Amino acid sequence: MARKQFTTTIDEEVQEKFKEKCSQNGEKMNDVLEAFMKSYINGDFVIEKEVKFSIKKVKK
C-alpha cells in the first residue's frame, strides 16, 4: 500500500504529551495514529462530543 503524507493542526499540549507517551512506549507517532484511524474506521470506537454553555451574571 502506498504511503500518503498527512498534515493537520492539533492542540499543542496534546501533541507534546502524545509525542512523549509514544516515545516512552517505543512507538512512532504515525504508527499509533494509523492504528487509531483503522480502529475508528472499523467501528471499534466512536467519538462523542459534548458542548457546554454557562451563563454568568455580570455585576453592574
N, CA and C atoms as an extended XYZ file, in Angstrom:
180
Properties=species:S:1:pos:R:3:atomname:S:1:resname:S:1:resid:I:1 pbc="F F F"
N         0.840       -1.179        0.000 N   MET     1
C         0.000        0.000        0.000 CA  MET     1
C         0.884        1.241        0.000 C   MET     1
N         0.495        2.200       -0.792 N   ALA     2
C         1.258        3.450       -0.875 CA  ALA     2
C         1.071        4.260        0.402 C   ALA     2
N         2.071        5.023        0.751 N   ARG     3
C         2.017        5.889        1.933 CA  ARG     3
C         1.661        7.299        1.484 C   ARG     3
N         0.883        8.000        2.275 N   LYS     4
C         0.425        9.356        1.960 CA  LYS     4
C         0.760       10.260        3.137 C   LYS     4
N         1.371       11.401        2.866 N   GLN     5
C         1.689       12.357        3.919 CA  GLN     5
C         0.394       12.981        4.444 C   GLN     5
N         0.348       13.213        5.748 N   PHE     6
C        -0.854       13.718        6.405 CA  PHE     6
C        -0.460       14.867        7.325 C   PHE     6
N        -1.015       16.048        7.085 N   THR     7
C        -0.681       17.217        7.888 CA  THR     7
C        -1.968       17.810        8.442 C   THR     7
N        -1.948       18.154        9.726 N   THR     8
C        -3.116       18.752       10.357 CA  THR     8
C        -2.684       19.620       11.536 C   THR     8
N        -3.622       20.296       12.138 N   THR     9
C        -3.321       21.062       13.342 CA  THR     9
C        -3.960       20.366       14.540 C   THR     9
N        -3.332       20.525       15.695 N   ILE    10
C        -3.816       19.895       16.923 CA  ILE    10
C        -3.357       20.735       18.104 C   ILE    10
N        -4.068       20.629       19.197 N   ASP    11
C        -3.700       21.341       20.412 CA  ASP    11
C        -2.246       21.025       20.773 C   ASP    11
N        -1.467       22.066       21.017 N   GLU    12
C        -0.033       21.900       21.261 CA  GLU    12
C         0.264       20.984       22.445 C   GLU    12
N        -0.462       21.145       23.540 N   GLU    13
C        -0.229       20.319       24.730 CA  GLU    13
C        -0.548       18.849       24.462 C   GLU    13
N        -1.626       18.606       23.734 N   VAL    14
C        -1.991       17.232       23.374 CA  VAL    14
C        -0.890       16.606       22.535 C   VAL    14
N        -0.390       17.349       21.560 N   GLN    15
C         0.677       16.831       20.687 CA  GLN    15
C         1.941       16.514       21.480 C   GLN    15
N         2.307       17.408       22.392 N   GLU    16
C         3.516       17.194       23.190 CA  GLU    16
C         3.385       15.958       24.074 C   GLU    16
N         2.232       15.795       24.725 N   LYS    17
C         2.013       14.639       25.600 CA  LYS    17
C         1.941       13.346       24.793 C   LYS    17
N         1.318       13.417       23.615 N   PHE    18
C         1.227       12.245       22.748 CA  PHE    18
C         2.614       11.820       22.283 C   PHE    18
N         3.403       12.780       21.871 N   LYS    19
C         4.769       12.506       21.427 CA  LYS    19
C         5.582       11.865       22.553 C   LYS    19
N         5.446       12.402       23.755 N   GLU    20
C         6.170       11.874       24.911 CA  GLU    20
C         5.734       10.445       25.228 C   GLU    20
N         4.429       10.192       25.208 N   LYS    21
C         3.910        8.851       25.502 CA  LYS    21
C         4.366        7.846       24.455 C   LYS    21
N         4.321        8.231       23.195 N   CYS    22
C         4.789        7.343       22.130 CA  CYS    22
C         6.269        7.016       22.325 C   CYS    22
N         7.051        8.021       22.666 N   SER    23
C         8.478        7.825       22.900 CA  SER    23
C         8.714        6.867       24.063 C   SER    23
N         7.972        7.050       25.140 N   GLN    24
C         8.095        6.171       26.312 CA  GLN    24
C         7.793        4.718       25.953 C   GLN    24
N         6.838        4.538       25.038 N   ASN    25
C         6.435        3.185       24.642 CA  ASN    25
C         7.214        2.648       23.446 C   ASN    25
N         8.169        3.440       22.953 N   GLY    26
C         8.965        2.997       21.812 CA  GLY    26
C         8.173        2.905       20.520 C   GLY    26
N         7.137        3.724       20.413 N   GLU    27
C         6.272        3.722       19.232 CA  GLU    27
C         6.481        4.987       18.412 C   GLU    27
N         6.272        4.894       17.110 N   LYS    28
C         6.272        6.068       16.243 CA  LYS    28
C         4.874        6.678       16.291 C   LYS    28
N         4.817        8.017       16.350 N   MET    29
C         3.521        8.680       16.408 CA  MET    29
C         2.645        8.306       15.217 C   MET    29
N         3.213        8.245       14.030 N   ASN    30
C         2.407        7.932       12.849 CA  ASN    30
C         1.831        6.513       12.909 C   ASN    30
N         2.569        5.567       13.506 N   ASP    31
C         2.044        4.205       13.635 CA  ASP    31
C         0.852        4.162       14.585 C   ASP    31
N         0.944        4.896       15.690 N   VAL    32
C        -0.151        4.936       16.660 CA  VAL    32
C        -1.369        5.636       16.052 C   VAL    32
N        -1.144        6.752       15.367 N   LEU    33
C        -2.248        7.455       14.725 CA  LEU    33
C        -2.933        6.586       13.671 C   LEU    33
N        -2.141        5.865       12.906 N   GLU    34
C        -2.720        4.985       11.885 CA  GLU    34
C        -3.553        3.883       12.526 C   GLU    34
N        -3.083        3.342       13.651 N   ALA    35
C        -3.844        2.310       14.365 CA  ALA    35
C        -5.169        2.880       14.874 C   ALA    35
N        -5.129        4.111       15.415 N   PHE    36
C        -6.368        4.759       15.851 CA  PHE    36
C        -7.320        4.939       14.675 C   PHE    36
N        -6.810        5.399       13.544 N   MET    37
C        -7.644        5.628       12.368 CA  MET    37
C        -8.300        4.336       11.903 C   MET    37
N        -7.524        3.261       11.834 N   LYS    38
C        -8.076        1.970       11.399 CA  LYS    38
C        -9.146        1.482       12.368 C   LYS    38
N        -8.911        1.644       13.656 N   SER    39
C        -9.903        1.230       14.656 CA  SER    39
C       -11.181        2.044       14.525 C   SER    39
N       -11.038        3.339       14.258 N   TYR    40
C       -12.198        4.211       14.073 CA  TYR    40
C       -12.989        3.788       12.829 C   TYR    40
N       -12.294        3.543       11.744 N   ILE    41
C       -12.927        3.096       10.502 CA  ILE    41
C       -13.684        1.786       10.715 C   ILE    41
N       -13.092        0.880       11.501 N   ASN    42
C       -13.694       -0.429       11.763 CA  ASN    42
C       -14.833       -0.371       12.780 C   ASN    42
N       -15.085        0.812       13.341 N   GLY    43
C       -16.173        0.955       14.296 CA  GLY    43
C       -15.835        0.473       15.695 C   GLY    43
N       -14.545        0.342       16.003 N   ASP    44
C       -14.132       -0.129       17.323 CA  ASP    44
C       -14.412        0.898       18.411 C   ASP    44
N       -14.541        2.151       18.045 N   PHE    45
C       -14.918        3.194       18.987 CA  PHE    45
C       -15.585        4.334       18.232 C   PHE    45
N       -16.307        5.162       18.969 N   VAL    46
C       -16.959        6.342       18.402 CA  VAL    46
C       -16.527        7.558       19.206 C   VAL    46
N       -16.651        8.697       18.611 N   ILE    47
C       -16.334        9.955       19.267 CA  ILE    47
C       -17.643       10.602       19.701 C   ILE    47
N       -17.717       10.972       20.969 N   GLU    48
C       -18.872       11.690       21.481 CA  GLU    48
C       -18.417       13.090       21.861 C   GLU    48
N       -19.051       14.074       21.282 N   LYS    49
C       -18.702       15.460       21.570 CA  LYS    49
C       -19.717       16.031       22.548 C   LYS    49
N       -19.225       16.844       23.471 N   GLU    50
C       -20.097       17.480       24.450 CA  GLU    50
C       -19.880       18.988       24.380 C   GLU    50
N       -20.969       19.703       24.265 N   VAL    51
C       -20.905       21.157       24.235 CA  VAL    51
C       -21.494       21.663       25.539 C   VAL    51
N       -20.787       22.581       26.178 N   LYS    52
C       -21.256       23.113       27.453 CA  LYS    52
C       -21.310       24.630       27.369 C   LYS    52
N       -22.426       25.169       27.782 N   PHE    53
C       -22.597       26.613       27.853 CA  PHE    53
C       -22.858       26.977       29.303 C   PHE    53
N       -22.344       28.104       29.729 N   SER    54
C       -22.655       28.588       31.069 CA  SER    54
C       -22.959       30.076       30.991 C   SER    54
N       -23.820       30.501       31.881 N   ILE    55
C       -24.202       31.916       31.943 CA  ILE    55
C       -23.764       32.448       33.291 C   ILE    55
N       -23.064       33.560       33.260 N   LYS    56
C       -22.596       34.185       34.488 CA  LYS    56
C       -23.196       35.578       34.578 C   LYS    56
N       -23.636       35.906       35.759 N   LYS    57
C       -24.225       37.217       35.988 CA  LYS    57
C       -23.134       38.282       35.981 C   LYS    57
N       -23.390       39.368       35.275 N   VAL    58
C       -22.454       40.475       35.181 CA  VAL    58
C       -22.831       41.504       36.237 C   VAL    58
N       -21.841       41.943       37.011 N   LYS    59
C       -22.083       42.987       38.017 CA  LYS    59
C       -22.168       44.325       37.314 C   LYS    59
N       -23.193       45.093       37.666 N   LYS    60
C       -23.393       46.407       37.044 CA  LYS    60
C       -23.139       47.509       38.031 C   LYS    60
